[in-house]
Amino acid sequence: MNYNLTIEQYKQLISQPEYQMVQYPWVGYEEFEQLSSYGNLAHLFEELTEQLGRVPTQTEYINEGLARSKAFFIGKAKPNGDRWLPIQKDKNGKVLKWHNFKWDERLEKAIVQRIARSYPSHMVEYSTILLLKSYFPQYKIGANDYLDGVMGVDIVVGSEQHDKVAYIHITSASSYSDHWLKKKEDRKGVIYQNGVRHEYTRNFKKGHIHLSFSLYESESTEIINSIPLLKISHIQQVLETAFMLAPYMDTWKKKEQLCQLHHWLKDKGIEQGLGSVWL
């Protein structure tokens, strides 16, 4: 993805009226919320950003996500509209529960609400990379699809000065965020290579740090057009605390977890391994 904007240019962009973010009401479709994936949305934000040459507005993001979701649910439905999907599995992948997702107004509203609430996290992740590049030129900033999709990490920050590497997770500030991070850690990273499923065991204990944002103005968060951005003071405090005080982190020289992922990917048939990380 393109991170050539300065943080000030980004703030000017999202100050435009079309970027006003809206909160959509909770639908309460529990079975849909248990569905782990649908509609090929994993890279929707990145793909729209590349296509548009800028970050998408919330409306653009929802419209494209809804179109993909509708194609997913309707395209493979039976003639009577039935679309049975697994919503619960055990640790071995055995399906414990199925649900029939027929396309109707309730499902559509639930999809819109779920896509809408994922939008601020993508925007915060994008703006955090811009903030790090703008305010911390002494650090190396990294991100790519394998870090995100397999390792479960949003951003990597390396400090040659401290000889340490921090693995950053960005979530909303809620009572559920710690629980969600634990679920994310327990959920294995997955790739498919030559039709074979490979699972990567995640471990968030060594040098993994948590940046949380609010959906309202706070000590950690600035709001523009209802879109949250982490404050540089909050990022600085969390990073400096980690680099100065955390005793158990990867070294910059060895980058142990990055190397582990790189070799695992090559072993599973990904020729380039982890590939380019640093932005």
Secondary structure, DSSP 8 states (H G I E B T S, - for coil): ----S-HHHHHHHHTSGGG----------HHHHT----TT-TTHHHHHHHHHTS---HHHHHHHHHHHHHHHHHHT--TTS--EEEEEE-TT--EEEEEE---SHHHHHHHHHHHHHHHHHHHHHHHHHHHHHHH-TTSEEE--HHIIIII--SEEEEETTTTEEEEEEEEESSTTHHHHHHHHHHS-EEEEETTEEEEE-----SSEEEEEE-SS--SSEEEETTEEEE-HHHHHHHHHHHHHH--S-B-TTT-HHHHHHHHHHHHTT-TTTT---B-
